Amino acid sequence: MNLEEYLEQGLAEWKIPYDGQTLDRFRRYYSMLEETNKVMNLTAIEGEKDTAQLHFLDCAALLNHAALEGKTVADIGTGAGFPGMVLKILCPETRFVLIDSLDKRIRFLQETCEALQLTDITCVHARAEELPQEFREHFDVVTSRAVARLSVLAELCIPYTRQGGQFIAMKGPDCGEEITEAREAVRKLGGKPARKEDYTIPGTDITHSLVSVCKDGITSRQYPRRWAQIKKSPL
């Protein structure tokens, strides 16, 4: 099976709509990942099968747990575009902001957006705790995948989630301890208790988790703190 066949099988299993242009964009994205990965450390996952399943379909799982149509979405610590670029390809009408602290990753993502002819997507070179004030309480959905422990991630993401919005962290299956550890942080930042939903990537026996926080309050202006403070004393 090739990349497109793995994607077709997995997206059909999850009832996520796609068309020929969607598959063409994933093919181009994959080619750019593979080519750029030769000179830049973007991902340890390589090959059509593993990229389709462990990156593209894994990220697509979020669409079974959150409606993104008509929303404004931020992906913090996006890296090579996971999950933000994958979600944009599957939801081309949704507005995305991809944020990463490494400039060369942002340049790669900008080139990818141009090559895939994606619009309403902005790639921002910045640390999460140093984002512009206009991003505060702004996004309907804020996502992050495998960036930090939840207690730290909450402080980096929830301040930019609007009241009534949702913060979703993509985690491994054994994240119960992280959820317990982050309970007070989530409360202080204006979120409701986190909910965990497990899923199995189609065509594999690999189970991952989505940790979702609905925000019902306003985050104090003191958060996020400077990175040194966050790292030294998580909430």
ABEGO torsion letter per residue (X at the ends): XBAAAAAAAAAAAAGBBBBAAAAAAAAAAAAAAAAAAAABBABABBEAAAAAAAAAAAAAAAAAABBABGBBBBBBGAEAGOAAAAAAAABAABBBBBBBABAAAAAAAAAAAAAAGBBGBBBBBBBAAABBAAABGABABBBBBGABBAAAAAAAAAAABBBGBBBBBBBBABAAAAAAAAAAAAAAAGBBBBBBBBBBBBGBABBBBBBBBBBABBBBAAOBBBAAAAAABBX
